[in-house]
């Protein structure tokens, strides 16, 4: 890659810009118990915009920093009928790699993003929650990347996310969507469906 900048497309708590900036500049996100180290380059993103992914959003695992609740992942099989809300940030390649490292609890990341573009995705660590980097196309001449789990969606048990984690995503979504749109968005998601009652979900959103 000759480009210095890439788009990082978020779909979980990083949709909330304040939360994402803790990965860039360091600090403890609201609702989380962990202080993030930040990137070596703490410069803020030079642009951001909404984005839609055709991959299914679900919640799984138990994140200690989010009250041992589930956290967001996307499935690795594209589905044109599936719409996952996202916010993408234009950051440097080095910042993107630093974010991936922090999302994987400091696991070193050695990956050639050209390979990701060529193959569509690349797993750099099988046992890492976010050990799979995916290429989602381009925008304004810059490649779009995200990361998720290496496993298939049917290989993991869904887990209810904490109110604090879900509210973090919701606060980010409210910049662009109404409460009713957000409710309809979440009510069908695995990890929410069957784990949150309609009233409980509404209390977190409204």
C-alpha positions as CSV (number, residue, x, y, z in Angstrom):
1,X,0.0,0.0,0.0
2,X,1.2,3.5,-0.9
3,X,-1.6,5.2,0.9
4,X,-1.0,6.6,4.3
5,X,-4.6,6.6,5.3
6,X,-7.3,3.9,5.7
7,X,-10.9,3.9,6.8
8,X,-11.6,2.0,9.9
9,X,-15.3,0.9,9.9
10,X,-16.6,0.3,13.4
11,X,-19.8,-1.5,14.2
12,X,-19.7,-1.9,18.0
13,X,-18.9,0.5,20.8
14,X,-16.5,2.5,18.5
15,X,-19.5,3.9,16.7
16,X,-19.4,6.2,19.7
17,X,-16.7,8.8,18.8
18,X,-15.9,9.6,22.4
19,X,-15.3,5.9,23.1
20,X,-13.2,5.5,19.9
21,X,-11.0,8.4,20.8
22,X,-9.9,6.5,23.9
23,X,-8.2,4.1,21.5
24,X,-6.6,7.0,19.7
25,X,-5.7,9.3,22.6
26,X,-5.9,7.0,25.6
27,X,-8.3,7.1,28.5
28,X,-11.2,5.2,30.1
29,X,-14.4,5.1,28.1
30,X,-17.7,5.8,29.9
31,X,-19.2,2.5,31.2
32,X,-15.9,0.6,30.8
33,X,-13.6,-0.4,33.6
34,X,-10.4,-0.4,31.4
35,X,-8.1,2.6,30.7
36,X,-7.0,2.3,27.0
37,X,-3.4,3.1,26.2
38,X,-4.1,5.0,23.0
39,X,-2.1,5.1,19.7
40,X,1.5,6.2,19.4
41,X,0.1,8.9,17.1
42,X,-2.8,10.5,19.1
43,X,-3.9,12.7,16.2
44,X,-7.7,12.6,15.8
45,X,-9.3,11.1,12.7
46,X,-9.2,13.5,9.7
47,X,-12.7,12.5,8.6
48,X,-15.7,10.3,9.6
49,X,-19.0,9.2,8.1
50,X,-21.7,6.7,8.3
51,X,-21.4,3.4,6.6
52,X,-23.5,0.2,6.2
53,X,-22.1,-3.3,6.2
54,X,-23.7,-6.3,4.6
55,X,-22.5,-8.6,7.4
56,X,-24.7,-9.7,10.4
57,X,-24.0,-8.1,13.8
58,X,-24.2,-10.3,16.9
59,X,-23.1,-10.2,20.5
60,X,-21.0,-12.9,22.1
61,X,-18.2,-13.7,24.6
62,X,-17.8,-12.1,28.0
63,X,-15.8,-8.9,28.2
64,X,-14.6,-8.2,31.7
65,X,-14.3,-4.4,31.1
66,X,-18.0,-4.3,30.0
67,X,-19.4,-6.0,33.1
68,X,-18.7,-9.4,31.7
69,X,-21.4,-9.0,29.0
70,X,-21.2,-9.8,25.4
71,X,-19.6,-7.5,22.8
72,X,-20.2,-6.9,19.1
73,X,-18.9,-9.0,16.3
74,X,-19.9,-9.3,12.6
75,X,-20.2,-12.6,10.8
76,X,-17.7,-13.4,8.1
77,X,-20.2,-14.3,5.4
78,X,-21.7,-11.4,3.4
79,X,-25.4,-11.2,3.2
80,X,-26.9,-8.5,0.8
81,X,-30.1,-8.6,2.9
82,X,-28.3,-7.8,6.1
83,X,-27.7,-4.1,7.1
84,X,-25.3,-3.4,10.0
85,X,-24.9,0.2,10.9
86,X,-21.3,1.5,11.1
87,X,-19.3,4.6,11.5
88,X,-16.0,4.8,9.6
89,X,-13.0,6.9,10.6
90,X,-10.1,8.0,8.3
91,X,-6.9,7.3,10.3
92,X,-3.3,6.4,9.5
93,X,-2.3,2.8,8.8
94,X,-0.2,2.9,12.0
95,X,-3.2,4.1,14.0
96,X,-5.4,1.3,12.6
97,X,-2.8,-1.3,13.6
98,X,-2.5,0.2,17.0
99,X,-6.3,0.1,17.4
100,X,-6.3,-3.6,16.4
101,X,-3.6,-4.3,19.0
102,X,-5.6,-2.6,21.7
103,X,-8.8,-4.4,20.7
104,X,-6.9,-7.7,21.1
105,X,-5.5,-6.9,24.6
106,X,-2.0,-6.0,23.4
107,X,-1.4,-9.0,21.1
108,X,1.3,-7.9,18.5
109,X,-0.1,-7.6,15.0
110,X,2.1,-8.3,12.0
111,X,0.0,-8.2,8.9
112,X,0.3,-6.9,5.3
113,X,-2.9,-5.0,4.5
114,X,-2.2,-5.6,0.8
115,X,-2.9,-9.3,1.5
116,X,-6.2,-8.3,3.2
117,X,-7.2,-6.3,0.1
118,X,-6.2,-9.2,-2.3
119,X,-8.0,-11.9,-0.3
120,X,-10.9,-9.9,1.2
121,X,-9.9,-10.9,4.7
122,X,-7.0,-12.3,6.6
123,X,-6.7,-14.0,10.0
124,X,-3.6,-13.0,11.9
125,X,-4.4,-14.9,15.1
126,X,-6.9,-17.8,15.4
127,X,-7.5,-17.5,19.1
128,X,-7.9,-13.7,19.2
129,X,-11.4,-12.3,19.5
130,X,-10.7,-9.7,16.8
131,X,-8.0,-11.6,15.0
132,X,-9.6,-11.3,11.5
133,X,-9.1,-8.2,9.4
134,X,-11.6,-7.6,6.6
135,X,-11.5,-5.4,3.5
136,X,-14.8,-3.7,2.7
137,X,-14.0,-1.7,-0.4
138,X,-12.9,1.9,-0.9
139,X,-14.2,5.4,-0.3
140,X,-12.7,8.6,-1.7
141,X,-9.6,6.6,-2.8
142,X,-8.9,5.0,0.6
143,X,-9.4,1.4,1.5
144,X,-12.0,0.4,4.2
145,X,-11.1,-2.2,6.8
146,X,-12.7,-3.6,9.9
147,X,-12.0,-6.5,12.2
148,X,-14.0,-9.3,13.7
149,X,-13.6,-12.8,15.1
150,X,-12.0,-15.6,13.0
151,X,-14.9,-18.0,13.7
152,X,-18.2,-18.6,11.9
153,X,-21.3,-17.1,13.5
154,X,-22.7,-20.5,14.3
155,X,-19.6,-21.6,16.2
156,X,-20.2,-19.3,19.2
157,X,-22.8,-18.8,21.8
158,X,-24.6,-15.5,21.8
159,X,-24.2,-13.4,25.0
160,X,-26.3,-10.5,26.2
161,X,-24.4,-7.2,26.2
162,X,-24.4,-5.1,29.3
163,X,-26.6,-1.9,29.4
164,X,-23.4,0.2,29.6
165,X,-21.9,-1.4,26.4
166,X,-25.2,-1.3,24.5
167,X,-25.8,2.3,25.6
168,X,-22.3,3.3,24.3
169,X,-23.3,2.1,20.8
170,X,-26.7,3.7,21.1
171,X,-25.2,7.1,22.0
172,X,-23.2,6.9,18.8
173,X,-26.1,5.9,16.7
174,X,-28.2,8.7,18.0
175,X,-26.1,11.1,16.0
176,X,-27.7,9.8,12.9
177,X,-30.8,7.7,13.7
178,X,-34.0,8.1,15.7
179,X,-34.8,6.1,18.9
180,X,-37.4,4.1,17.0
181,X,-35.0,3.3,14.2
182,X,-32.4,2.2,16.8
183,X,-35.0,0.0,18.6
184,X,-36.0,-1.7,15.3
185,X,-32.3,-2.2,14.5
186,X,-31.4,-4.0,17.7
187,X,-34.5,-6.0,18.4
188,X,-33.6,-8.6,15.8
189,X,-29.9,-8.9,16.6
190,X,-28.5,-12.2,18.0
191,X,-27.5,-11.6,21.6
192,X,-30.3,-9.0,22.0
193,X,-33.2,-11.1,20.7
194,X,-34.3,-13.4,23.4
195,X,-32.0,-11.8,26.0
196,X,-33.5,-8.3,26.3
197,X,-37.3,-7.9,26.8
198,X,-38.9,-5.2,24.6
199,X,-39.3,-3.0,27.7
200,X,-35.7,-3.4,28.8
201,X,-34.4,-2.6,25.4
202,X,-36.6,0.5,25.2
203,X,-35.3,1.7,28.7
204,X,-31.8,1.5,27.4
205,X,-32.6,3.4,24.2
206,X,-35.2,6.0,25.0
